[in-house]
């Protein structure tokens, strides 16, 4: 197209009126062709002049950034998209000097919807071309990969710790057995019975530590779910039946509201009970002086959704962002592994576990499991 402009400019003085008309129509066709291509792009394209006034914006730019491309022509970026800190995005020198840098920045916006956008600014003949690309999914995939790496690191650490703890525990148990046999061969006496009683207590404590160690490993080791068709309400009610005495003791009222007929799902009931047990237990610990736990079960065309809303103190934004990280806990005696394991189980079911909270208003965990007939879902 650049060569075309050059040839027209060179011959303009020699062309008669009809030739100029034909060249103009040809030029208009070229412009329309390239504008059509720009309008079909998924990436946003904005061209601004030296005063930051918008010369051109395609439909994708308006959709991603939340403005009307036609009405935005002539407006400055600062007026059109306030709050974007264009001086930093375009890396404009504070002294106002001319700039020619090629910059790339990432911004997170909440309107028209939450997105992470990559904004690339490149000088061009008309002024500056700005490319806007939605990278929300890319960042989400990176976060999932990072979380998976953390889980692998925790499992490797746990395996090493279990190996180091297991061997001395076994040796300790064997030596306690040998000591008990030796003591039993001595004449009966009050001291003999007291020693045997102490050995028995020590053996039980060794068994308890060994059981905790094995349970810890079993919780972290990935176990494929044993799927079977079921109602999500079955493990939910079983969990509440088990925890009912504790809920009553802590003066926590509970409600389970089913907003519609709940379709079946494919779940491992034992694993799902483990998830529900952890979520309810977390809610109980967040309401030390009593409160209410409201569970809402609903379904749409794709998922069955279970919402756990407590009336506890809530969490700070920073605490919410770290809820599913290993060894991150707000509990005095917690290990920060429960929620990480719960999310892993839910994702193994093809679902998702999210959380939202507000300080002073409580915390809500939202669990989604695909409907039985929606186990395969078209994404594109």
C-alpha positions as CSV (number, residue, x, y, z in Angstrom):
1,X,0.0,0.0,0.0
2,X,2.9,2.3,0.7
3,X,4.2,1.8,-2.8
4,X,0.7,2.5,-4.1
5,X,0.6,5.9,-2.3
6,X,4.1,6.7,-3.6
7,X,3.1,6.1,-7.3
8,X,-0.1,8.1,-7.0
9,X,1.8,11.0,-5.4
10,X,4.4,11.0,-8.2
11,X,1.9,11.0,-11.0
12,X,-0.7,13.3,-9.4
13,X,0.3,16.3,-11.4
14,X,0.1,14.4,-14.7
15,X,-3.3,12.8,-14.2
16,X,-6.5,14.2,-15.7
17,X,-9.7,14.5,-13.8
18,X,-11.0,11.0,-14.8
19,X,-7.7,9.3,-13.9
20,X,-7.7,11.1,-10.5
21,X,-11.2,9.9,-9.9
22,X,-10.2,6.3,-10.6
23,X,-7.1,6.5,-8.4
24,X,-9.2,8.0,-5.6
25,X,-11.7,5.2,-5.9
26,X,-8.9,2.7,-5.9
27,X,-7.4,4.4,-2.8
28,X,-10.7,4.4,-1.0
29,X,-11.0,0.7,-1.8
30,X,-7.6,0.0,-0.3
31,X,-8.4,2.0,2.9
32,X,-11.8,0.1,3.2
33,X,-10.0,-3.2,2.8
34,X,-7.5,-2.6,5.5
35,X,-10.1,-1.1,7.9
36,X,-12.2,-4.2,7.4
37,X,-9.2,-6.4,8.4
38,X,-8.6,-4.3,11.5
39,X,-12.3,-4.5,12.5
40,X,-12.2,-8.3,12.3
41,X,-9.2,-8.6,14.7
42,X,-9.8,-9.9,18.2
43,X,-7.0,-7.6,19.5
44,X,-7.9,-4.0,20.1
45,X,-6.1,-1.4,17.9
46,X,-6.1,2.3,18.7
47,X,-4.2,5.0,16.8
48,X,-3.6,8.3,18.4
49,X,-1.9,11.6,17.4
50,X,0.7,13.5,19.2
51,X,-1.9,15.1,21.5
52,X,-3.3,11.6,22.4
53,X,-6.5,12.3,20.4
54,X,-8.0,9.1,19.0
55,X,-7.7,8.9,15.2
56,X,-8.9,5.3,14.9
57,X,-10.2,2.5,17.1
58,X,-11.5,-0.9,16.1
59,X,-14.5,-2.7,17.6
60,X,-12.3,-5.0,19.7
61,X,-10.6,-2.1,21.4
62,X,-14.0,-0.7,22.4
63,X,-15.2,-4.1,23.6
64,X,-12.0,-4.8,25.7
65,X,-11.6,-1.3,27.2
66,X,-15.3,-0.3,27.4
67,X,-15.9,2.6,25.1
68,X,-17.7,3.4,21.8
69,X,-15.1,3.5,19.0
70,X,-17.1,5.9,16.9
71,X,-18.0,8.3,19.6
72,X,-14.4,8.1,20.9
73,X,-12.9,9.6,17.7
74,X,-11.3,12.9,18.5
75,X,-11.3,12.4,22.3
76,X,-8.1,12.1,24.1
77,X,-7.1,8.8,25.8
78,X,-7.1,10.6,29.2
79,X,-10.7,11.6,28.8
80,X,-11.8,8.4,27.1
81,X,-10.2,6.0,29.5
82,X,-9.5,7.9,32.8
83,X,-7.6,6.0,35.4
84,X,-5.4,4.1,33.0
85,X,-2.3,6.1,33.8
86,X,-1.4,6.7,30.1
87,X,1.8,8.6,31.0
88,X,3.2,5.3,32.4
89,X,1.6,3.1,29.8
90,X,3.1,5.1,27.0
91,X,6.3,5.9,29.0
92,X,6.0,9.6,28.4
93,X,8.9,11.6,29.9
94,X,7.8,13.8,32.8
95,X,9.6,16.8,31.2
96,X,7.2,16.5,28.2
97,X,10.1,15.8,25.7
98,X,9.5,13.9,22.5
99,X,9.4,10.1,22.9
100,X,9.9,7.2,20.6
101,X,10.0,4.2,22.9
102,X,8.2,1.0,22.2
103,X,6.5,-0.1,25.5
104,X,4.5,-3.0,26.7
105,X,2.5,-2.9,30.0
106,X,-0.1,-5.1,31.7
107,X,-3.2,-3.6,33.3
108,X,-6.1,-5.1,35.3
109,X,-9.5,-3.6,34.7
110,X,-12.8,-4.3,36.3
111,X,-15.1,-2.6,33.7
112,X,-16.8,-3.7,31.5
113,X,-15.6,-6.9,33.2
114,X,-12.6,-8.1,35.1
115,X,-9.8,-8.6,32.6
116,X,-6.0,-8.5,32.4
117,X,-4.9,-6.6,29.3
118,X,-1.6,-6.3,27.6
119,X,-1.1,-2.8,26.2
120,X,1.6,-2.3,23.6
121,X,2.4,1.2,22.3
122,X,4.4,1.7,19.1
123,X,5.2,4.9,17.3
124,X,3.9,5.1,13.8
125,X,3.7,7.7,11.0
126,X,0.3,9.0,12.2
127,X,1.4,9.2,15.9
128,X,1.2,6.1,18.1
129,X,-0.4,2.7,17.5
130,X,-1.7,1.0,20.6
131,X,-2.4,-2.8,20.6
132,X,-4.7,-4.1,23.4
133,X,-4.7,-7.9,24.0
134,X,-6.8,-9.9,26.5
135,X,-4.3,-12.1,28.4
136,X,-6.7,-13.1,31.2
137,X,-6.7,-16.8,30.3
138,X,-3.0,-16.9,29.9
139,X,-2.4,-15.5,33.4
140,X,-5.0,-17.9,34.8
141,X,-3.2,-20.8,33.2
142,X,0.1,-19.6,34.6
143,X,-1.4,-19.3,38.1
144,X,-2.7,-22.9,37.7
145,X,0.7,-24.1,36.7
146,X,2.3,-22.3,39.6
147,X,-0.1,-23.8,42.0
148,X,0.5,-27.2,40.6
149,X,4.2,-26.7,41.1
150,X,3.7,-25.7,44.7
151,X,1.6,-28.8,45.3
152,X,4.3,-31.0,43.8
153,X,6.9,-29.3,46.0
154,X,4.7,-30.0,49.1
155,X,4.2,-33.6,48.1
156,X,8.0,-34.1,47.6
157,X,8.7,-32.5,51.0
158,X,6.0,-34.6,52.7
159,X,7.4,-37.8,51.2
160,X,10.9,-36.9,52.5
161,X,9.6,-35.9,56.0
162,X,7.5,-39.1,56.2
163,X,10.5,-41.2,55.3
164,X,12.6,-39.6,58.0
165,X,9.9,-39.8,60.6
166,X,8.7,-43.3,59.7
167,X,11.9,-45.1,60.3
168,X,12.6,-43.9,63.8
169,X,8.9,-44.4,64.7
170,X,9.2,-48.0,63.6
171,X,12.4,-48.5,65.6
172,X,10.8,-46.8,68.6
173,X,7.8,-49.1,68.4
174,X,9.9,-52.2,68.2
175,X,12.1,-51.1,71.2
176,X,9.0,-50.4,73.3
177,X,7.7,-53.9,72.5
178,X,11.0,-55.5,73.5
179,X,11.1,-53.4,76.7
180,X,7.5,-54.5,77.5
181,X,8.5,-58.2,77.1
182,X,11.6,-57.7,79.3
183,X,9.6,-56.0,82.1
184,X,6.9,-58.7,82.0
185,X,9.6,-61.3,82.9
186,X,10.3,-59.4,86.2
187,X,8.5,-60.3,89.4
188,X,5.1,-58.6,89.9
189,X,5.2,-55.4,91.8
190,X,3.6,-52.0,91.8
191,X,6.6,-50.5,90.0
192,X,6.4,-53.2,87.4
193,X,2.7,-52.4,86.6
194,X,3.4,-48.7,86.5
195,X,6.3,-49.2,84.0
196,X,4.1,-51.4,81.8
197,X,1.3,-48.8,82.0
198,X,3.8,-46.1,80.9
199,X,5.1,-48.3,78.1
200,X,1.5,-48.9,76.9
201,X,0.8,-45.1,76.8
202,X,4.1,-44.5,74.9
203,X,3.2,-47.2,72.4
204,X,-0.3,-45.6,71.8
205,X,1.3,-42.2,71.2
206,X,3.8,-43.7,68.8
207,X,0.8,-45.3,66.9
208,X,-1.0,-42.0,66.9
209,X,1.9,-40.1,65.4
210,X,2.4,-42.9,62.8
211,X,-1.3,-42.6,61.9
212,X,-1.1,-38.8,61.6
213,X,2.0,-39.2,59.4
214,X,0.2,-41.7,57.1
215,X,-3.0,-39.6,57.0
216,X,-0.9,-36.6,56.0
217,X,0.7,-38.4,53.1
218,X,-2.6,-39.9,52.0
219,X,-4.1,-36.4,51.9
220,X,-1.4,-35.0,49.7
221,X,-0.8,-38.0,47.5
222,X,-3.0,-37.5,44.3
223,X,-5.7,-40.2,44.3
224,X,-7.9,-40.6,41.2
225,X,-11.5,-40.2,42.2
226,X,-13.7,-43.3,42.0
227,X,-16.6,-41.7,40.1
228,X,-20.2,-42.9,40.5
229,X,-23.5,-41.1,39.7
230,X,-25.0,-39.5,42.8
231,X,-26.8,-36.5,44.2
232,X,-24.4,-33.9,45.6
233,X,-26.8,-33.7,48.5
234,X,-26.0,-37.2,49.8
235,X,-22.4,-36.5,51.0
236,X,-23.5,-33.0,52.0
237,X,-26.1,-34.3,54.5
238,X,-23.8,-37.1,55.7
239,X,-21.2,-34.4,56.6
240,X,-23.7,-32.4,58.5
241,X,-25.0,-35.5,60.4
242,X,-21.4,-36.1,61.5
243,X,-20.7,-32.5,62.5
244,X,-24.1,-31.7,64.0
245,X,-23.1,-32.1,67.7
246,X,-20.1,-29.7,67.2
247,X,-22.3,-27.2,65.4
248,X,-24.9,-27.2,68.2
249,X,-22.1,-27.0,70.8
250,X,-20.8,-23.9,69.1
251,X,-24.2,-22.4,68.7
252,X,-24.0,-22.3,64.9
253,X,-27.3,-22.5,63.0
254,X,-27.3,-24.1,59.6
255,X,-29.6,-24.0,56.6
256,X,-29.5,-25.9,53.3
257,X,-31.5,-24.2,50.6
258,X,-32.0,-26.1,47.3
259,X,-33.2,-23.4,44.9
260,X,-34.3,-26.0,42.2
261,X,-34.3,-29.7,41.4
262,X,-30.7,-30.8,41.6
263,X,-29.5,-33.1,38.8
264,X,-27.0,-36.0,39.5
265,X,-23.3,-35.6,39.3
266,X,-20.4,-38.0,38.9
267,X,-18.4,-37.9,42.2
268,X,-16.3,-39.8,44.6
269,X,-18.5,-39.6,47.7
270,X,-15.6,-40.1,50.1
271,X,-13.5,-37.4,48.6
272,X,-16.5,-35.0,48.4
273,X,-17.2,-35.6,52.0
274,X,-13.6,-34.7,52.8
275,X,-14.1,-31.4,50.9
276,X,-17.4,-30.6,52.7
277,X,-16.0,-31.5,56.0
278,X,-13.1,-29.1,55.6
279,X,-15.3,-26.3,54.4
280,X,-17.8,-26.7,57.2
281,X,-15.0,-27.0,59.8
282,X,-13.4,-23.8,58.4
283,X,-16.7,-22.0,58.8
284,X,-17.1,-23.3,62.4
285,X,-13.6,-22.0,63.3
286,X,-14.4,-18.6,61.7
287,X,-17.5,-18.2,64.0
288,X,-16.0,-18.7,67.5
289,X,-18.9,-16.9,69.2
290,X,-21.7,-18.6,67.3
291,X,-23.3,-17.6,64.0
292,X,-25.0,-19.0,60.9
293,X,-23.8,-21.1,58.1
294,X,-26.0,-20.9,55.0
295,X,-25.6,-23.5,52.2
296,X,-27.2,-22.9,48.9
297,X,-27.4,-25.6,46.3
298,X,-28.4,-24.7,42.7
299,X,-27.9,-25.9,39.2
300,X,-27.7,-24.4,35.7
301,X,-27.2,-25.9,32.3
302,X,-23.6,-26.9,33.0
303,X,-22.9,-27.1,36.8
304,X,-24.2,-27.9,40.2
305,X,-23.2,-25.2,42.5
306,X,-22.8,-25.3,46.3
307,X,-22.3,-22.1,48.2
308,X,-21.1,-22.0,51.8
309,X,-21.6,-18.6,53.5
310,X,-20.7,-18.0,57.1
311,X,-21.2,-15.0,59.3
312,X,-17.6,-14.9,60.6
313,X,-15.2,-12.0,60.8
314,X,-14.3,-12.3,57.1
315,X,-10.8,-12.0,55.6
316,X,-8.7,-9.2,54.2
317,X,-8.2,-9.1,50.4
318,X,-4.6,-10.3,50.9
319,X,-5.7,-13.3,52.9
320,X,-8.3,-14.2,50.3
321,X,-5.7,-14.1,47.5
322,X,-3.6,-16.6,49.5
323,X,-6.3,-18.9,50.7
324,X,-5.4,-21.9,48.5
325,X,-1.6,-21.6,48.9
326,X,0.1,-24.3,50.9
327,X,1.2,-23.4,54.4
328,X,-0.8,-20.2,54.3
329,X,-3.2,-20.2,57.3
330,X,-4.9,-17.8,59.7
331,X,-5.4,-20.5,62.3
332,X,-3.2,-20.8,65.3
333,X,-2.8,-24.6,64.9
334,X,-3.5,-24.9,61.2
335,X,-1.0,-26.2,58.6
336,X,-2.4,-24.4,55.5
337,X,-3.0,-27.6,53.5
338,X,-6.7,-28.2,53.8
339,X,-8.0,-25.8,51.2
340,X,-5.3,-26.6,48.8
341,X,-6.3,-30.3,49.0
342,X,-10.0,-29.4,48.7
343,X,-9.4,-27.4,45.5
344,X,-7.3,-30.3,44.1
345,X,-10.1,-32.8,44.7
346,X,-12.7,-30.5,43.2
347,X,-10.6,-29.9,40.1
348,X,-10.1,-33.7,39.8
349,X,-13.9,-33.8,39.5
350,X,-13.8,-31.3,36.6
351,X,-15.0,-28.5,38.8
352,X,-13.7,-25.4,40.6
353,X,-13.5,-24.1,44.1
354,X,-13.4,-20.3,44.6
355,X,-13.7,-18.0,47.6
356,X,-14.8,-14.5,48.3
357,X,-14.8,-12.6,51.6
358,X,-15.4,-9.2,53.1
359,X,-14.0,-8.1,56.5
360,X,-16.8,-8.0,59.0
361,X,-19.3,-9.6,56.7
362,X,-18.2,-13.3,56.4
363,X,-16.7,-15.6,53.9
364,X,-18.3,-17.6,51.0
365,X,-16.8,-20.7,49.3
366,X,-18.3,-21.6,46.0
367,X,-18.0,-25.1,44.7
368,X,-19.0,-26.0,41.1
369,X,-19.2,-29.6,39.8
370,X,-20.2,-30.5,36.2
371,X,-23.6,-32.1,35.7
372,X,-23.5,-35.8,34.9
373,X,-24.7,-35.2,31.4
374,X,-22.2,-32.4,30.9
375,X,-19.0,-34.2,31.7
376,X,-17.7,-33.3,28.2
377,X,-18.1,-29.6,27.5
378,X,-17.2,-27.7,24.3
379,X,-15.0,-24.7,25.2
380,X,-14.6,-23.1,21.8
